[in-house]
Amino acid sequence: MAKRATRADVAAKAGVSKTTVTYVLSDRYDFSIPESTRERVRAAAQSLGYQPHAAARALASGRTNSITIAVPYSISSHYARVLQAFERHANANGYHMIASTVGHLSMRNVGPDLAELLSNLTDGVVLVDMPAAFQPEIDRLMPSFKPVISMGVFTAPGIDSVTVDLAPGAAAALDHLLAAEPKRIAFISAGRASDGPERSDVLASYTGDARPDAYRDAMTRAGRPLEEIPGSPSSRQATMESLRDYVGAYGCPDALFCFNDDIAIAAYRTLREMGYRIPEDVRIVGCDGSEEGEYAFPALTTIAQPIDEMCALAWQFLAKRLSDPEMPQQRVTVDARFTIRGSTRP
């Protein structure tokens, strides 16, 4: 086996000190090194096939050239698209992306868990759809850690944020459903599907999320009853069981307003297995704008989030924050788009 080239080998071939090799290959310009010398060192490293150790490179430069992006859960077509889109921006700018999930976090242990996430060996963290209830812990931890960007449905007051406004799209979706004059419209939430169906109003637990607020407001204005069916954004099977139990106990609503597209797709299968037709018997609206929903039959009416735009903005904010940690807070809000497809057409 060929011997792996070392920093000393590069220094000897280039005729410089090992310290100079370190400074050149970690792109440090806080020391005066002639450009001709830098080129000679790079050429020597390339000819020898020298690759500096990642940890040593990070120690020397103060950067790891990696970014953590944390999503609530990995079993989601929406978050899969978010990870893919953000990774394209990171890779295009010479960074690696490390994905993490935070769906396991609980309020009881959120402080230590968030501290561990924020202290890992990456240059910055992007928190996607971090629950608003976690904000006090984020505020407490922020002064001690690296740049953090919030992206998604919640606006984090104390940090750079890219927020998607679902309210206009959700209101349009519910107006669209009400236009067909249904007797009942139920909301399949991201609640507690594993606990079985409930008719109690747990909408208050979604503080800061436009979907349950829009549902409650629209039903109140229209004089319709509030019906929540607990779903699970991370388990289609749990959603299917909850919906099946609910329909068995209370009959099938005329329309379903679903927390996200994954829940809506689970509803498709459940209702078809129970003999209901979409949209003839039940109209369904999702949220996120997933590719799976677009290619479902009939295609899913949804509230589409501009994922590519959001990820591009999140990367821009993070890059600026990395280069200037003391710059003013960056905030922007983008709009979701209500898209009518076959699942709600007569």
HELIX and SHEET records of a PDB file:
HELIX    1   1 ARG A    7  ALA A   14  1                                   8    
HELIX    2   2 LYS A   18  LEU A   25  1                                   8    
HELIX    3   3 GLU A   35  LEU A   48  1                                  14    
HELIX    4   4 ALA A   54  SER A   61  1                                   8    
HELIX    5   5 SER A   77  ALA A   92  1                                  16    
HELIX    6   6 VAL A  110  LEU A  118  1                                   9    
HELIX    7   7 ALA A  132  PHE A  134  5                                   3    
HELIX    8   8 GLN A  135  LEU A  141  1                                   7    
HELIX    9   9 MET A  142  SER A  144  5                                   3    
HELIX   10  10 ALA A  167  LEU A  178  1                                  12    
HELIX   11  11 ALA A  193  ASP A  195  5                                   3    
HELIX   12  12 LEU A  203  SER A  205  5                                   3    
HELIX   13  13 ALA A  210  ALA A  222  1                                  13    
HELIX   14  14 ARG A  236  TYR A  250  1                                  15    
HELIX   15  15 ASP A  261  GLU A  273  1                                  13    
HELIX   16  16 GLU A  291  TYR A  295  1                                   5    
HELIX   17  17 ILE A  307  SER A  323  1                                  17    
HELIX   18  18 GLY A  342  THR A  344  5                                   3    
SHEET    1   A 6 HIS A  96  THR A 101  0                                        
SHEET    2   A 6 SER A  66  VAL A  71  1                                        
SHEET    3   A 6 GLY A 124  VAL A 128  1                                        
SHEET    4   A 6 VAL A 148  GLY A 152  1                                        
SHEET    5   A 6 ASP A 160  ASP A 165  1                                        
SHEET    6   A 6 ARG A 331  ASP A 335  1                                        
SHEET    1   B 4 GLU A 228  PRO A 230  0                                        
SHEET    2   B 4 ILE A 185  SER A 189  1                                        
SHEET    3   B 4 ALA A 255  CYS A 258  1                                        
SHEET    4   B 4 ARG A 283  VAL A 285  1                                        
SHEET    1   C 2 THR A 302  ALA A 304  0                                        
SHEET    2   C 2 ARG A 337  THR A 339 -1                                        
END                                                                             
